[in-house]
Amino acid sequence: MRISCLLFSGLIAHLFVFSASSDAQTFTVDQVYTVASAAQKYAKQYPALRIANIDSAHINIRFSRMYKMVGKRELTLDLFTPKQIKPAVTIALIHGGGWRSGNKSHMYALASRLAERGYAVAAIEYRLSPEALFPAGIVDINDAIVWLKQHAVNLKISPSIIIAGGSSGGHMAALIANSKNVKAFKSGLNQDADSSVIGVVDMDGIIDLTSDAGLKYEDKDGDKHSAMARWIGNDFSSAKELWQLASPAGYINADSPAMLFIASGHERFSLGAKKAISMIQQNGRPARLVSMHNAPHTFWLFHPWIDRVVEEIDRFAQLLE
């Protein structure tokens, strides 16, 4: 069965806002960024662009599995699994939206296609900047990874996890993959729990925040209202240590996992990628940079690019099985 991602995202957004205003949990939702708004933005430049559908015919989907409570606030993930085989690898998907907007439903089209390839795929909800500043979202995703590992047997999934994300979600995936021992990124209950991953797929998520080039885009003129500044809580000059803490480039080391970086070709979003790939290769782990040609920034949401994204992630995951 094919489901329109546009229709599905709208339904999920409606439900999400309703839950946000319930007595059980109250939190701020920024709905500025949607798949439909991105498609509209790119329509003139990319006339062949189409929103990718969700194909659920050969997979099982378990929605809203709670992995964590923050006060009365439930944080959930949605699990996509193949019907016929036990997955050898689990892929954790992190949505984008400038650290302030977006929804896990944005990753459903990609999740369904990867599940059809035989993977278990978790689309993870996390707190965004209107609700909680850095590193809250990073802590949430680490807790989700711990939860997936601890419940792998009951969920009938693999505890071997690849983390993948797009745009700000790609940045967060790269940060989490390379900072497994940073206590600031772990919740109190999970300080000593295993949140390691075997690989990371970063789709157009910036890796080097604090280089001159990175600051040119993310901290232009000390803008306290940039997406990054809103997430961290201040501009670079006022919060240098936090910006450095949030930059994946500072964590690449001999223990860094395998990496696949898929780039749209827009310079801003691949800053630090070539250096990171080179360092990981020197450490003897698989690492590859793939460039999409003539692609919008959020290419993983749309035809015709999503098919190649699935092929590249599948090829990468097979190296790690």
C-alpha positions, 0 to 999 in steps of 0.5 A: 500500500502506498501512502502519500507522504504529504497527506501522512505528514499532515495527519501526523502534524495534526496529532502532534499539535493535539498531544502538545496541548493536552494536559499530560504534556505541554511543549512548544511546537515549531511547524515552519518546516514541513516536507510540503513546504520544502517541495514548494520551495524547490519546485521551480528549480527542480521541476522533476521533484516529487514527494516520496511516498511510503510503501507499507505493503511488505513491512510492519510499522509500530508507531509511538513506542515510548522510549523516555519520559521527561517530566510528563512529556513522552518521547517516542519512536516509530519502528519499521521492520521487514515482515519476513526476516530478522534484521541484521542491522538497525538504522536510527533515523534523525529528522532535520529542521534546523534543530527547531522544527521538523518531525520524525514523520519526515523520515517515513518514506526513507524508513519504509524503503530501508525496511523493505531492504531488510533493515529495522528502522527507528524514526526518533522523536527528540526535543527541539530548540523551542522546547529545550536547548542543546544538548537536550536533543542529543541526550534524547537520541542517545537515550533512544539508542540505549532503549533500542539496544536494551529492548532488541530481543523483545522488539526482534531487532539487532542491537547493532545500530547505524545512526543516520540523519539529514541536515541538522539531523545529519549533524546530530547523527555525526555528533552522537556517533563520535562522542560516545564517552561525553557525559554531557550527552548522556542522561543520569540513568544512562551514563554508563549504558552502551549508546555506541553505533557501528556506523553513521550516515550524514546527509548534508549535515555540517561537521565543522561548526567552528571553522571560519567557513562554518561560522560564516554560515552558522554565526553570520555577524554574530546572529543570535537568531541563527538556527544554531544560536537558537539551539545552543542558546547564544551566538559563538562569541558568547558561547564558544565552549558550547559551540565547540562541544556541539561540533562533530569535527572535534570528536573524530578520533581512532575510535570513530565508527565508519561513516557515509557522507551524502552531499547535495553539493551545497558547500555550507552543509558539507563543511568538514566532511572531506577531512572527517572522511580522510581521518576515519579512513586513516584509522582503518574504517570504511568511510566514503563521501558521495556527491549527489548531482543537481540535488536540493539540500533535503534530497532524501525526502524526494524523488528521484534522489531517494532511490540512490540514497537507499542504494548508498545506505544499503551498500554501506550497511552491508559493509558493517554487517 
